[in-house]
């Protein structure tokens, strides 16, 4: 299962549809605080989190830090449409599997997800 976190409803919806049309099960959240609640309720089934970097209430870097405290090995893909270099640098230091600048194509999204979910060798 993939937990998709983005405050923009249109992006959340198209990304969810793209992932589901390619065989992935997806749950969605509009902010980091709700995403933590979703993670707790589905903890055993979530294999990947895709999160936006800039969100109200709890941003992507704060969400990733909180999730890492719960599961240091959780796989994370970060996305952003903003050029906030400080937040991007912070996210990249948090061992994300991929970083997708918005707008991203379905192909880039699916490639990043496939790579992130590959078993470690």
C-alpha positions as CSV (number, residue, x, y, z in Angstrom):
1,X,0.0,0.0,0.0
2,X,1.2,3.5,-0.8
3,X,0.4,6.5,1.4
4,X,0.1,9.6,-0.9
5,X,0.3,13.0,0.9
6,X,-0.3,16.3,-0.9
7,X,-2.3,19.3,0.0
8,X,-3.4,19.9,-3.6
9,X,-6.6,17.9,-4.2
10,X,-6.1,17.7,-8.0
11,X,-2.6,16.5,-7.8
12,X,-3.6,13.9,-5.1
13,X,-6.4,12.7,-7.3
14,X,-4.5,12.3,-10.6
15,X,-1.6,10.7,-8.8
16,X,-3.9,8.3,-7.0
17,X,-5.6,7.3,-10.2
18,X,-2.3,6.8,-12.0
19,X,-1.0,4.6,-9.3
20,X,-4.3,2.6,-9.0
21,X,-4.5,2.1,-12.8
22,X,-1.1,0.5,-12.6
23,X,-2.0,-1.9,-9.9
24,X,-1.0,-0.1,-6.7
25,X,-3.3,0.3,-3.6
26,X,-3.3,3.8,-2.4
27,X,-4.6,5.8,0.6
28,X,-4.4,9.6,0.5
29,X,-4.0,12.4,2.9
30,X,-4.1,16.2,2.5
31,X,-1.5,17.1,5.2
32,X,1.2,15.7,7.3
33,X,-0.7,15.5,10.5
34,X,-3.5,13.5,8.9
35,X,-0.9,11.4,7.2
36,X,0.6,10.4,10.5
37,X,-2.9,9.3,11.6
38,X,-3.3,7.3,8.4
39,X,0.1,5.7,8.9
40,X,-0.8,4.6,12.5
41,X,-4.0,3.1,11.3
42,X,-2.4,1.2,8.4
43,X,1.1,0.8,9.7
44,X,1.6,-2.8,8.8
45,X,0.4,-2.4,5.2
46,X,2.1,0.9,4.1
47,X,5.2,0.1,2.1
48,X,5.9,3.6,0.6
49,X,5.0,7.2,1.4
50,X,4.9,9.8,-1.4
51,X,4.8,13.3,0.2
52,X,4.8,16.8,-1.0
53,X,7.5,19.0,0.7
54,X,5.4,22.2,1.2
55,X,2.1,21.7,3.0
56,X,0.2,23.5,5.7
57,X,-0.1,22.1,9.3
58,X,2.9,19.7,9.0
59,X,5.2,20.0,6.0
60,X,7.0,17.2,4.2
61,X,10.3,17.4,6.1
62,X,8.5,17.3,9.5
63,X,6.4,14.4,8.3
64,X,9.4,12.4,7.1
65,X,11.2,13.0,10.4
66,X,8.2,11.8,12.4
67,X,7.8,8.7,10.1
68,X,11.5,7.9,10.4
69,X,11.2,7.8,14.2
70,X,8.4,5.2,13.8
71,X,10.2,3.2,11.0
72,X,13.8,4.2,10.1
73,X,13.5,2.0,7.0
74,X,10.3,3.3,5.6
75,X,10.6,4.1,1.9
76,X,9.8,7.7,1.0
77,X,9.5,9.7,-2.3
78,X,9.4,13.5,-1.9
79,X,7.7,15.8,-4.4
80,X,7.6,19.6,-4.7
81,X,6.6,22.3,-7.1
82,X,8.4,25.0,-5.2
83,X,12.0,26.1,-5.5
84,X,12.5,26.1,-1.7
85,X,16.2,25.0,-1.7
86,X,16.4,24.8,2.1
87,X,13.4,22.3,2.4
88,X,14.6,20.3,-0.7
89,X,18.1,20.0,0.9
90,X,16.6,18.9,4.2
91,X,14.5,16.3,2.4
92,X,17.4,15.0,0.5
93,X,19.4,14.5,3.7
94,X,16.6,12.3,5.1
95,X,17.3,9.3,2.9
96,X,14.4,9.6,0.5
97,X,14.3,7.0,-2.3
98,X,13.5,9.6,-5.0
99,X,12.8,13.3,-5.4
100,X,10.2,14.3,-8.0
101,X,9.9,17.9,-9.1
102,X,6.4,18.9,-10.1
103,X,5.0,18.7,-12.6
104,X,6.1,15.1,-13.1
105,X,4.9,12.7,-15.7
106,X,3.1,9.4,-15.0
107,X,6.1,7.7,-16.4
108,X,8.5,9.4,-14.0
109,X,6.1,8.7,-11.1
110,X,5.8,5.0,-11.9
111,X,9.5,4.6,-12.4
112,X,10.3,6.2,-9.1
113,X,7.7,4.1,-7.3
114,X,9.0,0.9,-9.0
115,X,12.5,1.7,-8.0
116,X,11.6,2.7,-4.4
117,X,9.7,-0.6,-3.9
118,X,12.5,-2.8,-5.2
119,X,13.9,-5.2,-2.6
120,X,17.3,-4.1,-1.2
121,X,20.2,-6.1,-2.3
